[in-house]
Amino acid sequence: MITVIILTKNEENNIVRCLESLVWCDRIIIVDDYSEDKTIERIKKYESTYLRLPAQVGRQGIRNIEILKRKLSGDFATQRNFALSKVKNGWVLFIDADEEVSGALTTEIKEKINIDSCNGWFIRRVDNFMGRRLYFGETGNISFIRLGKKDVGRWHGRVHETWQIKGKTGKLENTLTHYPHPGISEFLADINFFTDIVAQYWKEQGRVLPAWEIVFFPLGKFLKNYFFKLGFLDGNAGFIMAAMMSFHSFLVRSKYWLSKQS
């Protein structure tokens, strides 16, 4: 049995595409941070439409979508662990609402969980940004543990959280497609949201931040991602991604620095 877990918050533009790539699974648990758009409405509409289809039309796998409401409170790991506690048994696949599982990845996942040779599996994620796939830069070659057995690990980290699994892990060959930031405005809003969480966490931890790091770390990050990681080969999208992620590094350090002065 495989259960898919999705965290949502105002994902009306992404959630149906995500669900359509998951019709093969046994169960979907959605933990929603009180979305204010049509996310829940679209989930319920998709569920009622798809689950009414007879098996011969193509309905197989998923039988229901369970929606749980829970405030995020700036801690993604706690939210994911809450969802994990609702899984009864078997394997768990964590997917974000702006991600899509390909047919090839679906087939590979089914094969691997039947072989049962590992407790968890890394999945490589590829970004589709500004209408094109990014092959280079910061997100050009990145993998996460997203598939694992229910009772072999927990999530750690308020943001950019990781699933720490005990025992043997492997890496799947096929990729997960990510559709981040449909526009610059949404990108800036995401950066503002995530840097608030990280800056607050640094403050609680008493992180030491030299003043020079506010300027030179973001600059170094841009040079690394755009030149050394060949982000320039991704064209305009590669430049914007490198510049925005550099700004992310600048903003979180600036917020933290200012919070210490107040």
The 8 nearest C-alpha neighbors of each residue, nearest first, counted from 0:
[[1, 89, 25, 90, 2, 88, 24, 26],
 [0, 2, 90, 25, 91, 24, 89, 3],
 [3, 1, 26, 91, 27, 25, 92, 90],
 [2, 4, 92, 27, 91, 93, 28, 26],
 [3, 5, 28, 93, 29, 27, 94, 92],
 [4, 6, 29, 94, 95, 96, 93, 7],
 [7, 5, 30, 29, 31, 95, 96, 4],
 [8, 6, 31, 10, 32, 30, 96, 5],
 [7, 9, 34, 32, 10, 31, 33, 6],
 [8, 10, 34, 36, 11, 38, 35, 7],
 [11, 9, 13, 38, 12, 8, 14, 7],
 [10, 12, 38, 37, 13, 14, 9, 36],
 [11, 13, 10, 14, 15, 38, 9, 16],
 [14, 12, 97, 10, 11, 16, 15, 96],
 [13, 15, 17, 96, 16, 10, 11, 18],
 [16, 14, 18, 17, 13, 19, 42, 41],
 [17, 15, 19, 14, 18, 13, 20, 99],
 [16, 18, 14, 99, 15, 20, 19, 96],
 [19, 17, 15, 21, 20, 16, 14, 22],
 [18, 20, 16, 21, 17, 22, 15, 99],
 [19, 21, 100, 18, 17, 99, 22, 16],
 [22, 20, 18, 23, 19, 24, 17, 100],
 [23, 21, 61, 24, 19, 20, 60, 18],
 [22, 24, 60, 21, 61, 59, 25, 20],
 [25, 23, 60, 61, 22, 26, 21, 1],
 [26, 24, 61, 60, 1, 2, 0, 62],
 [25, 27, 2, 61, 24, 63, 3, 62],
 [28, 26, 3, 64, 2, 4, 65, 29],
 [27, 29, 65, 4, 64, 66, 3, 5],
 [30, 28, 66, 5, 6, 4, 67, 65],
 [31, 29, 67, 6, 68, 66, 7, 5],
 [30, 32, 7, 68, 33, 6, 8, 69],
 [31, 33, 70, 8, 69, 71, 34, 68],
 [34, 32, 31, 68, 35, 8, 70, 69],
 [33, 35, 9, 8, 36, 32, 31, 38],
 [36, 34, 9, 33, 37, 8, 38, 39],
 [35, 37, 9, 34, 38, 11, 10, 39],
 [38, 36, 40, 11, 39, 41, 35, 9],
 [39, 37, 11, 41, 10, 40, 36, 9],
 [40, 38, 42, 41, 37, 43, 34, 11],
 [39, 41, 37, 43, 42, 38, 44, 36],
 [42, 40, 44, 38, 39, 43, 45, 37],
 [43, 41, 39, 45, 44, 40, 46, 38],
 [44, 42, 46, 40, 45, 41, 47, 39],
 [43, 45, 41, 47, 46, 42, 48, 40],
 [44, 46, 42, 48, 43, 47, 49, 41],
 [47, 45, 43, 49, 44, 48, 50, 42],
 [46, 48, 44, 50, 45, 49, 43, 51],
 [49, 47, 45, 46, 51, 50, 44, 52],
 [50, 48, 46, 51, 52, 47, 45, 58],
 [49, 51, 52, 47, 46, 48, 62, 58],
 [52, 50, 49, 48, 47, 53, 46, 58],
 [51, 53, 50, 49, 58, 56, 54, 48],
 [54, 52, 55, 56, 58, 51, 57, 50],
 [53, 55, 58, 56, 57, 59, 52, 51],
 [54, 56, 57, 53, 58, 52, 59, 51],
 [57, 55, 54, 53, 58, 52, 59, 49],
 [56, 58, 55, 54, 59, 53, 52, 49],
 [59, 57, 54, 52, 56, 53, 60, 55],
 [58, 60, 23, 57, 54, 61, 22, 62],
 [59, 61, 23, 25, 24, 22, 62, 58],
 [62, 60, 25, 24, 26, 22, 63, 23],
 [63, 61, 60, 26, 25, 50, 64, 59],
 [64, 62, 61, 26, 65, 27, 46, 50],
 [63, 65, 27, 28, 66, 26, 46, 62],
 [64, 66, 28, 29, 27, 63, 67, 26],
 [67, 65, 29, 30, 28, 64, 68, 31],
 [66, 68, 30, 29, 31, 69, 65, 28],
 [69, 67, 31, 30, 32, 33, 66, 70],
 [68, 70, 32, 31, 71, 30, 67, 33],
 [69, 71, 32, 72, 33, 68, 31, 78],
 [70, 72, 73, 32, 74, 78, 69, 75],
 [73, 71, 70, 74, 75, 78, 32, 69],
 [72, 74, 71, 196, 75, 157, 158, 193],
 [75, 73, 157, 77, 76, 72, 71, 158],
 [74, 76, 78, 157, 77, 158, 79, 73],
 [77, 75, 154, 79, 155, 78, 157, 156],
 [78, 76, 80, 79, 75, 74, 81, 154],
 [79, 77, 75, 81, 76, 80, 71, 82],
 [78, 80, 82, 76, 81, 77, 83, 75],
 [81, 79, 83, 77, 82, 78, 76, 154],
 [82, 80, 78, 84, 79, 83, 77, 85],
 [83, 81, 79, 85, 80, 84, 78, 30],
 [82, 84, 80, 85, 81, 86, 79, 149],
 [85, 83, 81, 82, 86, 80, 87, 149],
 [86, 84, 82, 83, 87, 81, 28, 80],
 [87, 85, 83, 84, 88, 2, 149, 82],
 [88, 86, 85, 89, 84, 149, 83, 2],
 [89, 87, 86, 149, 90, 0, 148, 1],
 [88, 90, 0, 1, 148, 149, 91, 87],
 [89, 91, 148, 1, 147, 149, 0, 2],
 [90, 92, 2, 147, 1, 146, 3, 148],
 [91, 93, 146, 3, 145, 2, 4, 94],
 [94, 92, 4, 145, 3, 5, 91, 146],
 [93, 95, 5, 4, 92, 98, 96, 3],
 [96, 94, 98, 97, 5, 6, 93, 7],
 [95, 97, 14, 98, 17, 13, 5, 7],
 [98, 96, 13, 178, 95, 177, 179, 17],
 [97, 99, 177, 95, 96, 176, 17, 178],
 [98, 100, 17, 176, 20, 175, 101, 177],
 [101, 99, 20, 175, 104, 105, 176, 102],
 [102, 100, 104, 103, 105, 99, 20, 175],
 [101, 103, 105, 104, 106, 100, 20, 107],
 [104, 102, 106, 101, 105, 107, 173, 100],
 [103, 105, 107, 173, 101, 106, 102, 108],
 [106, 104, 102, 108, 103, 107, 101, 109],
 [107, 105, 103, 109, 104, 108, 102, 110],
 [106, 108, 104, 110, 109, 105, 111, 103],
 [107, 109, 105, 111, 110, 106, 104, 112],
 [110, 108, 106, 107, 112, 111, 105, 113],
 [109, 111, 107, 113, 108, 112, 106, 114],
 [112, 110, 114, 108, 113, 109, 107, 115],
 [111, 113, 115, 114, 109, 110, 108, 90],
 [112, 114, 115, 111, 110, 109, 116, 108],
 [113, 115, 111, 112, 116, 110, 117, 109],
 [116, 114, 112, 113, 117, 111, 118, 110],
 [115, 117, 114, 118, 111, 112, 167, 168],
 [118, 116, 167, 168, 119, 115, 169, 120],
 [119, 117, 147, 167, 148, 168, 166, 151],
 [120, 118, 147, 168, 117, 146, 148, 169],
 [119, 121, 169, 146, 170, 168, 144, 147],
 [120, 122, 144, 170, 143, 142, 169, 171],
 [123, 121, 142, 143, 171, 170, 144, 174],
 [122, 124, 142, 174, 141, 175, 143, 121],
 [123, 125, 175, 174, 176, 142, 141, 122],
 [126, 124, 176, 177, 175, 139, 174, 127],
 [127, 125, 177, 133, 132, 128, 178, 176],
 [126, 128, 132, 178, 131, 177, 133, 130],
 [127, 129, 130, 131, 126, 132, 178, 179],
 [130, 128, 131, 236, 127, 181, 182, 132],
 [129, 131, 128, 127, 132, 236, 181, 178],
 [132, 130, 127, 128, 129, 133, 236, 126],
 [131, 133, 127, 126, 128, 134, 125, 130],
 [132, 134, 126, 135, 139, 233, 127, 131],
 [135, 133, 139, 132, 233, 136, 140, 125],
 [136, 134, 139, 230, 229, 133, 228, 233],
 [137, 135, 230, 224, 228, 139, 138, 229],
 [136, 138, 224, 139, 135, 228, 241, 140],
 [139, 137, 136, 140, 141, 135, 126, 125],
 [140, 138, 135, 134, 136, 137, 133, 141],
 [141, 139, 138, 142, 135, 123, 125, 137],
 [140, 142, 123, 138, 124, 139, 143, 125],
 [143, 141, 123, 122, 124, 121, 140, 144],
 [144, 142, 121, 122, 145, 123, 141, 161],
 [145, 143, 121, 120, 146, 162, 122, 119],
 [144, 146, 93, 92, 143, 121, 122, 120],
 [147, 145, 92, 120, 119, 91, 144, 93],
 [148, 146, 119, 91, 118, 90, 120, 149],
 [147, 149, 90, 118, 150, 151, 91, 89],
 [148, 150, 90, 91, 151, 89, 88, 147],
 [149, 151, 148, 152, 153, 88, 147, 83],
 [152, 150, 164, 165, 148, 149, 118, 153],
 [151, 153, 164, 163, 165, 150, 162, 154],
 [154, 152, 162, 163, 80, 155, 164, 151],
 [153, 155, 162, 76, 161, 163, 80, 160],
 [154, 156, 76, 160, 161, 162, 153, 157],
 [157, 155, 160, 158, 76, 159, 161, 154],
 [156, 158, 74, 75, 76, 160, 73, 155],
 [157, 159, 160, 156, 75, 74, 197, 196],
 [160, 158, 156, 161, 157, 75, 76, 155],
 [159, 161, 156, 158, 155, 76, 157, 154],
 [160, 162, 154, 155, 163, 156, 159, 144],
 [163, 161, 154, 153, 144, 164, 155, 152],
 [162, 164, 152, 153, 154, 161, 165, 155],
 [165, 163, 152, 151, 162, 166, 119, 153],
 [166, 164, 151, 152, 163, 167, 118, 168],
 [165, 167, 118, 164, 168, 117, 151, 119],
 [166, 168, 117, 118, 165, 169, 119, 116],
 [169, 167, 119, 117, 120, 118, 166, 170],
 [168, 170, 120, 121, 117, 119, 171, 167],
 [171, 169, 121, 120, 122, 172, 168, 123],
 [170, 172, 122, 173, 121, 120, 169, 107],
 [173, 171, 170, 174, 122, 123, 104, 107],
 [174, 172, 104, 171, 103, 175, 123, 107],
 [175, 173, 123, 124, 122, 104, 176, 125],
 [174, 176, 124, 100, 99, 125, 123, 177],
 [177, 175, 125, 99, 98, 124, 126, 174],
 [176, 178, 98, 126, 125, 127, 97, 179],
 [177, 179, 127, 97, 126, 98, 128, 176],
 [180, 178, 177, 181, 128, 97, 126, 127],
 [179, 181, 186, 182, 185, 178, 183, 128],
 [182, 180, 179, 185, 129, 183, 128, 178],
 [183, 181, 180, 185, 184, 186, 129, 187],
 [182, 184, 186, 185, 187, 180, 181, 188],
 [185, 183, 187, 186, 182, 188, 180, 181],
 [186, 184, 188, 182, 187, 183, 180, 189],
 [185, 187, 183, 180, 189, 184, 188, 182],
 [188, 186, 190, 184, 189, 185, 191, 183],
 [187, 189, 185, 191, 190, 186, 192, 184],
 [190, 188, 192, 186, 187, 191, 193, 185],
 [191, 189, 187, 193, 192, 188, 247, 194],
 [190, 192, 188, 194, 189, 193, 187, 195],
 [193, 191, 189, 195, 190, 194, 188, 196],
 [192, 194, 196, 190, 195, 191, 189, 197],
 [193, 195, 251, 197, 196, 191, 192, 198],
 [196, 194, 198, 193, 192, 197, 199, 191],
 [195, 197, 193, 199, 194, 198, 73, 200],
 [196, 198, 200, 194, 199, 195, 201, 193],
 [199, 197, 255, 201, 195, 200, 196, 251],
 [198, 200, 202, 196, 197, 201, 195, 203],
 [199, 201, 197, 203, 202, 198, 204, 196],
 [202, 200, 204, 198, 206, 203, 199, 205],
 [201, 203, 205, 199, 200, 204, 198, 206],
 [202, 204, 200, 201, 205, 199, 206, 198],
 [205, 203, 201, 202, 206, 200, 199, 207],
 [206, 204, 202, 203, 201, 207, 200, 208],
 [205, 207, 201, 204, 208, 202, 203, 200],
 [206, 208, 205, 209, 201, 204, 202, 210],
 [207, 209, 206, 210, 212, 256, 252, 213],
 [210, 208, 211, 212, 207, 213, 256, 252],
 [209, 211, 212, 213, 208, 214, 256, 252],
 [212, 210, 213, 209, 214, 215, 216, 208],
 [211, 213, 216, 215, 214, 210, 209, 208],
 [214, 212, 211, 252, 249, 210, 215, 216],
 [215, 213, 212, 211, 216, 217, 218, 249],
 [214, 216, 218, 212, 217, 219, 211, 213],
 [215, 217, 212, 219, 218, 214, 220, 213],
 [218, 216, 245, 220, 248, 219, 249, 215],
 [219, 217, 215, 221, 220, 216, 222, 214],
 [220, 218, 216, 222, 217, 221, 215, 223],
 [219, 221, 217, 223, 218, 222, 245, 216],
 [222, 220, 218, 224, 245, 223, 219, 241],
 [221, 223, 219, 225, 226, 220, 224, 218],
 [224, 222, 227, 220, 221, 226, 225, 228],
 [225, 223, 136, 228, 221, 137, 222, 230],
 [224, 226, 230, 222, 231, 229, 221, 223],
 [225, 227, 229, 222, 228, 223, 224, 230],
 [226, 228, 223, 229, 224, 225, 222, 230],
 [229, 227, 136, 224, 226, 230, 225, 135],
 [230, 228, 226, 231, 227, 225, 135, 232],
 [229, 231, 225, 136, 135, 237, 232, 233],
 [230, 232, 233, 229, 225, 234, 237, 238],
 [231, 233, 230, 234, 229, 237, 135, 134],
 [234, 232, 237, 231, 230, 133, 236, 135],
 [235, 233, 237, 232, 236, 231, 238, 230],
 [236, 234, 238, 237, 239, 233, 231, 240],
 [235, 237, 239, 234, 238, 233, 240, 129],
 [238, 236, 233, 230, 240, 234, 235, 239],
 [237, 239, 235, 241, 236, 240, 242, 231],
 [240, 238, 242, 236, 241, 237, 243, 235],
 [239, 241, 237, 243, 238, 242, 236, 244],
 [242, 240, 238, 244, 239, 243, 221, 225],
 [243, 241, 239, 245, 240, 244, 238, 246],
 [244, 242, 246, 240, 245, 241, 239, 247],
 [243, 245, 247, 246, 241, 242, 240, 248],
 [244, 246, 217, 242, 248, 247, 243, 221],
 [245, 247, 249, 243, 244, 248, 250, 242],
 [248, 246, 244, 250, 245, 249, 190, 243],
 [249, 247, 245, 217, 246, 251, 250, 252],
 [250, 248, 246, 252, 247, 217, 251, 213],
 [249, 251, 253, 247, 252, 248, 246, 254],
 [250, 252, 194, 254, 253, 248, 198, 249],
 [253, 251, 255, 249, 250, 254, 213, 256],
 [252, 254, 250, 256, 255, 251, 249, 257],
 [255, 253, 251, 257, 252, 256, 250, 258],
 [254, 256, 198, 258, 252, 253, 257, 251],
 [257, 255, 253, 259, 258, 254, 252, 260],
 [258, 256, 260, 254, 259, 255, 253, 261],
 [259, 257, 255, 261, 260, 256, 254, 202],
 [260, 258, 256, 257, 261, 255, 202, 254],
 [259, 261, 257, 258, 256, 255, 254, 253],
 [260, 258, 259, 257, 256, 255, 254, 202]]
